[in-house]
Amino acid sequence: GDWRQRFTRDVYERPMAGLPGVVLVDTPGVGARDGAEDFDAAFEQVADADLVLWVGNDDPSQKETTRALQLIALLGKPILVVLNCHRDLQHAHKYADFVSDPEWAFGRVEEHFAWTADRLAENGHRPVGQYAVHADAGLRAARVSGTEADALRRHS
C-alpha cells in the first residue's frame, strides 16, 4: 500500500512456499473508522484461522483496533503481533541516522506492544510473539547494495 488506510480492500490467499498445506490469508485492515465492511471481511477469515498474524503500526491505536483485538482474544485465536515502524526515511539525514543507529525508529514499539498486550489481556489472552519491523527499510535494502544494503536488512 501507500500508507493510506483502506488502500487494499480485498482478501488474498497465497500458499506458503516450502510449507505444504499452509495458506497465508491477507485481509483488509480493521482500524479505519469508516471500515465496517473491511472489519467484517477480515473477521470472516479469522474464524477459520489457525494463527492470526496481526500487522499493525506504531501509530496511536483507534477504537476499531481495540475492538478487533478484543474479538480475537474472545475467539481464542493465537496471535503473533508485528508492528511496522513508520519513521520517515525520505530525508537524507534521517536515512543516514537509521543506517548508522536504527534505535530512534523503534522508540515507540515497547509502548505499543504493551498497549496491544493489554487489549488482549482484557479477555484473558496474550500474544504468542511480538516483533518490530521497518518495512520501508526492507524495501530500500533491495534497491541498494553492499554494506548499506546489509545494514538496512539487518535493521529492518
C-alpha positions as CSV (number, residue, x, y, z in Angstrom):
1,G,0.0,0.0,0.0
2,D,0.9,3.6,0.1
3,W,0.4,4.1,3.9
4,R,-3.3,5.2,3.5
5,Q,-5.9,3.4,5.5
6,R,-8.2,1.2,3.3
7,F,-5.7,1.1,0.4
8,T,-6.2,-2.6,-0.1
9,R,-9.7,-3.8,0.4
10,D,-9.7,-7.4,-0.9
11,V,-8.9,-10.7,0.7
12,Y,-5.9,-12.5,-0.8
13,E,-4.9,-16.1,-0.3
14,R,-1.4,-17.4,-1.1
15,P,0.1,-20.8,-0.4
16,M,3.3,-20.5,1.5
17,A,6.3,-21.8,-0.5
18,G,8.1,-24.6,1.3
19,L,5.2,-25.1,3.8
20,P,2.8,-27.6,2.3
21,G,-0.8,-27.0,3.5
22,V,-0.1,-23.6,4.9
23,V,-2.0,-20.7,3.3
24,L,-1.5,-17.1,4.2
25,V,-4.7,-15.0,4.0
26,D,-4.2,-11.3,3.8
27,T,-7.3,-9.3,4.8
28,P,-8.2,-5.6,4.7
29,G,-7.1,-3.7,7.8
30,V,-9.6,-3.3,10.7
31,G,-8.6,0.0,12.2
32,A,-10.3,2.5,9.9
33,R,-13.2,4.5,11.4
34,D,-15.3,4.0,8.2
35,G,-14.2,0.4,7.5
36,A,-17.1,-1.7,8.7
37,E,-17.1,-3.8,5.5
38,D,-13.3,-4.3,5.9
39,F,-13.8,-5.4,9.5
40,D,-16.4,-7.9,8.5
41,A,-14.4,-9.3,5.6
42,A,-11.3,-9.7,7.9
43,F,-13.2,-11.5,10.6
44,E,-14.9,-13.9,8.2
45,Q,-11.3,-15.2,7.7
46,V,-10.4,-15.2,11.4
47,A,-13.0,-17.8,12.2
48,D,-11.1,-20.4,10.2
49,A,-7.6,-19.2,11.1
50,D,-5.1,-21.4,13.0
51,L,-3.0,-18.3,13.7
52,V,-3.6,-14.6,13.4
53,L,-0.7,-12.5,12.2
54,W,-1.6,-9.0,13.4
55,V,0.3,-6.5,11.3
56,G,-0.1,-3.0,12.8
57,N,1.9,0.1,13.0
58,D,3.4,2.1,15.9
59,D,1.0,5.0,15.5
60,P,-1.7,5.6,18.1
61,S,-4.4,3.0,18.0
62,Q,-8.1,3.6,17.3
63,K,-11.3,2.3,18.8
64,E,-11.8,-0.1,15.9
65,T,-8.4,-1.6,16.6
66,T,-9.3,-2.2,20.2
67,R,-12.5,-3.9,19.2
68,A,-10.6,-6.2,16.8
69,L,-8.0,-7.3,19.3
70,Q,-10.7,-7.9,21.9
71,L,-12.6,-10.1,19.5
72,I,-9.5,-12.1,18.5
73,A,-8.9,-12.7,22.2
74,L,-12.5,-13.8,22.7
75,L,-12.2,-16.2,19.8
76,G,-9.1,-17.6,21.5
77,K,-7.0,-17.4,18.3
78,P,-3.2,-17.5,18.8
79,I,-1.9,-14.1,17.7
80,L,1.5,-13.0,16.5
81,V,2.0,-9.3,16.7
82,V,4.2,-7.5,14.1
83,L,4.5,-3.7,14.3
84,N,5.7,-1.8,11.3
85,C,7.6,1.3,12.4
86,H,6.7,4.3,10.2
87,R,9.6,6.5,10.9
88,D,10.4,8.6,7.8
89,L,13.5,7.7,5.8
90,Q,12.8,10.1,2.9
91,H,15.2,12.8,4.1
92,A,18.9,12.0,3.7
93,H,19.7,12.9,7.3
94,K,17.0,10.6,8.7
95,Y,18.1,7.8,6.3
96,A,21.7,8.2,7.4
97,D,20.6,8.1,11.1
98,F,18.7,4.9,10.5
99,V,21.6,3.2,8.8
100,S,24.1,4.1,11.5
101,D,21.7,3.7,14.5
102,P,18.2,2.4,13.9
103,E,17.0,2.6,17.5
104,W,15.4,6.0,17.0
105,A,13.0,4.4,14.6
106,F,11.8,1.9,17.1
107,G,11.3,4.2,20.1
108,R,7.5,3.7,20.4
109,V,7.5,-0.1,19.9
110,E,7.5,-1.2,23.5
111,E,4.7,1.2,24.4
112,H,2.6,-0.2,21.5
113,F,3.4,-3.8,22.3
114,A,2.2,-3.1,25.9
115,W,-1.0,-1.5,24.7
116,T,-1.7,-4.4,22.3
117,A,-1.0,-7.0,25.1
118,D,-3.3,-5.1,27.5
119,R,-6.2,-5.2,24.9
120,L,-5.7,-8.9,24.5
121,A,-5.4,-9.5,28.3
122,E,-8.7,-7.8,28.9
123,N,-10.2,-11.0,27.6
124,G,-7.7,-13.4,29.1
125,H,-5.4,-13.7,26.0
126,R,-1.8,-12.9,25.2
127,P,0.3,-12.8,22.0
128,V,2.5,-15.8,21.2
129,G,5.2,-13.4,20.0
130,Q,5.8,-9.7,19.2
131,Y,8.2,-8.3,16.6
132,A,9.0,-4.9,15.3
133,V,10.0,-4.2,11.6
134,H,10.7,-1.3,9.4
135,A,9.2,-2.4,6.1
136,D,10.4,0.7,4.2
137,A,14.0,-0.1,5.2
138,G,13.5,-3.7,4.0
139,L,12.2,-2.4,0.6
140,R,15.1,0.1,0.3
141,A,17.6,-2.8,1.0
142,A,16.5,-4.3,-2.3
143,R,17.4,-1.1,-4.2
144,V,21.0,-0.7,-2.9
145,S,24.0,-3.0,-2.5
146,G,27.0,-3.7,-0.3
147,T,27.3,-2.7,3.3
148,E,24.4,-0.2,3.0
149,A,22.0,-3.0,1.9
150,D,23.3,-5.2,4.7
151,A,22.7,-2.5,7.3
152,L,19.2,-1.8,6.0
153,R,18.3,-5.5,6.0
154,R,19.7,-6.0,9.5
155,H,17.9,-3.0,10.9
156,S,14.6,-3.6,9.1
